[in-house]
Amino acid sequence: MTNEYLKQIKSICGKWNSRLLILIIPAVQTDLAEAFFKDSKSYVQEQYPALMNELEQECIVFPAQKELYYAPPDGHLNNKGHKTAAEFIRSKIISATLP
């Protein structure tokens, strides 16, 4: 169902001449495996095919590192992780708006 909602959002963005960017933040307990670090986009496509279906061009994967998360069982981004994510998102928005 999530994929269908994202496609609807993409359609609305298109009507308003906007671009949809979907940021995927990997889960520290499950996604930060060796395969993720080799090719994060392929890893996400393989692990979450229903989410990525027809949205590959809109998805960007946060270049996560274990030190950007609180230790399990928490697993959320820590302060450095939030700062890094914000800077990453900012750079993607700026590059998406440049001609």
Secondary structure, 3 states (H helix, E strand, C coil): CHHHHHHHHHHHHHHCCCCCCEEECCCCCCCCCHHHHHCHHHHHHHHCHHHHCCCCCCEEECCCCHHHECCCCCCCECHHHHHHHHHHHHHHHHHHHCC
